[in-house]
Amino acid sequence: MWQEQNDTLTKTFTFKNFIEAFGFMTQVAIEAEKMDHHPNWSNVYNKVIITLCTHDAGDIVTDKDRRLAEVIDSLIS
């Protein structure tokens, strides 16, 4: 579940291994590029932490972030 706090949406995704985590990040990158809305994220082995906010709107959560969060969630459903 996405957590909204400090003007961001954040979620941690856990995978079986690094390859699955990296594959997920690749899928997210493709979708984010299509939306022209790019996440802040980090990856350590099998964990990917994604943080979303809209920089153009003053670093707050907007509908753009919520739409990207939905798209990201759909990649693992």
N, C-alpha and C positions, 0 to 999 in steps of 0.2 A: 504494500500500500504506500502511495506517495504521501510524504509528510510535508505539510506547508508550515514553514517557520522562517523567521528572519528574511522575509521577502523572497523566499526560494521554494521550489518544489524539489524534494530529494527522495531518492529511492536507492536501495542496495539490492543488486541482483547477484545471486550465487549460482554457479554452474559446476558441472562435474570436474572440469579441468580448464587449463589456460586456453586450449584450442577452442572450446565452446564459448568461453568468455570473449575471446578475440573475434570469433565469428559473429557473435551478437553485436559487438561494437561496430563491426563492418556494416551490418544491416542497419543499425541506428545511423551510422554516418551517411549512408545512401539516402535514407528517408529525411534526415535533417537537412541535407543539401537540397533536396527537392523542395523543402519548406522554407529554405533560406533562414533557418533558425537552428543554431548550433549549441549543443550542450556543453557544460563544464563537466568533466568526468575524470575518474581515476580508475586504474586497474591494477590489482595485485593478484597474481595467479588466477584464481577462479572467481574473484569478486570484482564487480563493476559498480562503482558509485556514481550516480548521475545527479547533477544539480541543474535545475532550470530556473532562469529568470530572463526577463527581456531587458537587455541593456539599453535599447533605444527609448524605452519607457521610464528610464530612471532606475533600472535594476530592481524591478518589482515583478510579481507574478501576474501574467496577463493570459488572455484566452489563447494566445500563441503557445504559451508554455503548456497549458492544459491540453491543447490539441496534440502537441508533440508527445506529451506523456501518454495519451491514449494510443497514439501510433506505436510508441515504444512497447507498451503493454501488449499490443496486438501481435508483436513479433514473437512473443513467447507463449501465446495462448494456443 
